[in-house]
Amino acid sequence: MTLVFERVGSEAAAEVLDIVRVAFSARPPLDPPAEALGETERTMKERLAGFGGVLARWDGVAVGAVLMDPADSTLWLRRFAVLPDQQGHGVAHKMVTYAAGLARAEGFDDLAVIAREELPETLRFWERQGFRRERGRDEPREESRAVPEVRLRRPLNEHVVEALDAEAMFELGRRVAALVAAGDVLVLSGGLGAGKTTFTKGLGAGLGVRGEVTSPTFVIARVHPSTVDGPELVHVDAYRLGGIEELDDLDLDTDLDDAVTVVEWGEGLAEGLSESRLEIRIVRAEADEAPLDLVEAPDGADPRRVEIVPVGARWRGVDLGAL
């Protein structure tokens, strides 16, 4: 079977509407009901007449759809839907990837979606696609009623790498070592066992530092001196830190400006260390989910999706594409 994507306009309103109605009707009842269920062919034509949408087709049969709604530098994904009998086969993930490619080509900075708090599996899906919850931002609303909405955003300057096993994660860390320099900060996030320490081991190997790189959980931070006259590696576990300012109390025998600093569990905490940093998010595939990327994972593989987001002036012009 062949999965293809087609950018469509108002001429596809009826097809898109059918998919949206079936997909949203299969969801648990919500209060207030999902606005998508109130769409008509007329309103769908009006929505598609703007920036258009995307249809996903299995062997010519439409199985998924999404509307694209631009607002300044953000492309909002609306009415995202996959037919229930086609879910669990990676269609939704590939449709997000396709929309992201379109958005990059059109010069958008990020993608954004609105999801419902009552649908935790839906929220989990978006977070696994690299979307992060927004807090305190004034995004556009589709209506004025108060509903339990969650807004999520995914930057488009990220670089995504598929690591099929621990060896691939180690090698990714080694490759990143070739790009970093003294004063750089890497913020790692991901669940237990995602591969944060394995990545850092590869980074340490690439930097040529001394000492075994292990999880710093019980000591909070370790300093690994260089054996090749390069920067030291400072490996921090921020899980038990009340704030990144507590780094000043760790009495590290090094100046962070002279080291490469890796902060595990640092998302939302370590950003204050530097205006320029690499934010690295590792997403682990669950056993019952389709492969995270377009490439089928071999039997016995334990794939990870590694999302690398460069932040700040330090990383402008640095080519992460070869990672």
GIKA-V675736 format. One record per backbone hydrogen bond with DSSP energy under -1.0 kcal/mol. NH is the residue of the N-H (numbers start at 0). CO is the residue of the C=O. If there is no record, write none. Layout:
NH:CO / NH:CO
This chain:
3:56 / 5:54 / 7:52 / 11:8 / 12:9 / 15:11 / 16:12 / 17:13 / 18:14 / 19:15 / 20:16 / 21:17 / 22:18 / 23:19 / 24:20 / 25:21 / 36:33 / 37:34 / 38:35 / 43:39 / 44:40 / 45:41 / 46:42 / 47:43 / 48:44 / 49:46 / 52:7 / 53:65 / 54:5 / 55:63 / 56:3 / 57:60 / 58:1 / 60:57 / 62:55 / 63:55 / 64:80 / 65:53 / 66:77 / 67:51 / 68:75 / 70:73 / 73:70 / 74:109 / 75:68 / 76:111 / 77:66 / 80:64 / 82:62 / 85:82 / 86:83 / 93:89 / 94:90 / 95:91 / 96:92 / 97:93 / 98:94 / 99:95 / 100:96 / 101:97 / 102:98 / 103:99 / 104:100 / 105:101 / 106:103 / 107:102 / 108:72 / 109:72 / 110:153 / 111:74 / 112:151 / 114:149 / 116:147 / 118:115 / 122:118 / 123:119 / 124:120 / 125:121 / 126:122 / 127:123 / 129:126 / 130:125 / 131:152 / 133:150 / 138:136 / 148:146 / 149:114 / 151:112 / 152:131 / 153:110 / 155:108 / 158:307 / 160:305 / 162:303 / 168:164 / 169:165 / 170:166 / 171:167 / 172:168 / 173:169 / 174:170 / 175:171 / 176:172 / 178:175 / 179:175 / 182:258 / 183:180 / 185:260 / 186:277 / 187:262 / 188:279 / 193:190 / 198:194 / 199:195 / 200:196 / 201:197 / 202:198 / 203:199 / 204:200 / 205:201 / 206:202 / 207:203 / 208:203 / 209:224 / 219:215 / 220:218 / 221:234 / 223:232 / 226:207 / 231:257 / 232:223 / 233:259 / 234:221 / 235:261 / 236:219 / 237:263 / 240:237 / 245:242 / 246:243 / 247:244 / 248:245 / 249:246 / 253:251 / 257:254 / 258:255 / 259:231 / 260:183 / 261:233 / 262:185 / 263:235 / 265:187 / 268:265 / 269:265 / 272:269 / 276:310 / 277:184 / 278:308 / 279:186 / 280:306 / 281:188 / 282:304 / 284:302 / 288:285 / 300:297 / 301:163 / 303:162 / 304:282 / 305:160 / 306:280 / 307:158 / 308:278 / 310:276 / 314:311 / 315:312 / 317:314 / 322:319
